[in-house]
Amino acid sequence: MHSNLQGVRVAVVGGDAREIILVSELSRLGMKVQVAGLPVQDSHNNIKVYQSISDAFKDAQAVILPVPGINKDGTVYSIFNDKPMELNEKILVALPAGTPVFAGFARERLVNMIKRCNLRLIEVLKRDDVAIYNSIPSAEGAVQMAMEATPITIHGSSSFVLGFGRTGATLARLLQGMGARVTVAARRDVHLARAYEMGMKPLKFQLLQDHINEADIIFNTVPALVLTNLLLSKASKEVVIIDLASPPGGTDFDAAERLGIKALLAPGLPGKVAPKTAGQILAKIILRLLAEELNHK
């Protein structure tokens, strides 16, 4: 399926355990992988490790950045590097025009740099298929965190899921399968209807303040401030909040601390709880997208 990618030079810079699996998969398929910021081993004579991003980018036909892309200060997200690696326009402009640059998601700074350097940005996590695949380890990780943070079982608990998108739906189904009494708070009528069809309690977001005191555990998947100081003040002091939204999350964590409520931010769960699966998901999707990109040139 990907035989046309043999010998293709790809730069992979920064990341976490997911990218280590990704590099291994690319190498196994015969691609030439130029790496910076990852502790990888070359088992197929296809991997070269460099100390700098600019060296790793040399002659690369595509670039793969970490799932979180770059940090606000312009450094590449990397849990293995003691010394920060900055990605700037001086480095990017050396790539040929139209070079595909993959990232899980991109902050405004990266989007603007890619545009000014005339490169092609591909945000992998914006794809529905990737988000659905990733929702599985995200949901499992969220439940694991809840089990560790609460003195009760998931079975029989009153578990609220805020948001019923790709992650919220998978999480709600998992909780229901474990015997939780699941309430789904959502804004869209179609999501409320689906939750009802699945045997869960649907709840319009504007009514959340009237029922939040019933929750033993709250799982937030909405990437906006939804658990405000007002809402938290109406919640049980024993409630546990697991916030899966991308940083800074959808919870007023300062308010939660003042109120004595345990609230945990849980970004990047796939890479933490199931890095092998998450890495294989990345490899599967990126290989297909890379083949499409290079075949169109």
Buried (B, 14 or more C-beta within 10 A) or exposed (E): EBEEBEEBBBBBBBBBBBBBBBBBBBBEBBBBBBBBBBEBEBEBEBBBBBEBBBEBBEEBBBBBBBBBBBBEEBBBBBBBBEEEBBBBEEBBEEBEEEBBBBBBBBBEBBBEBBEEBEBBBBBBBEEEEBBBBBBBBBBBBBBBBBEEBBEBEBEEBBBBBBBBBBBBBBBBBBBBEBEBBBBBBBEEEEBBEBBEEBEBBBBEBEEBBEBBEBBBBBBBBBBEBBBEEEBBEEBBEEBBBBBBBBEEBBBBBEBBEEBEBBBBBBBBBBBBBBBEBBBBBBBBBBBEBBBEBBEEE
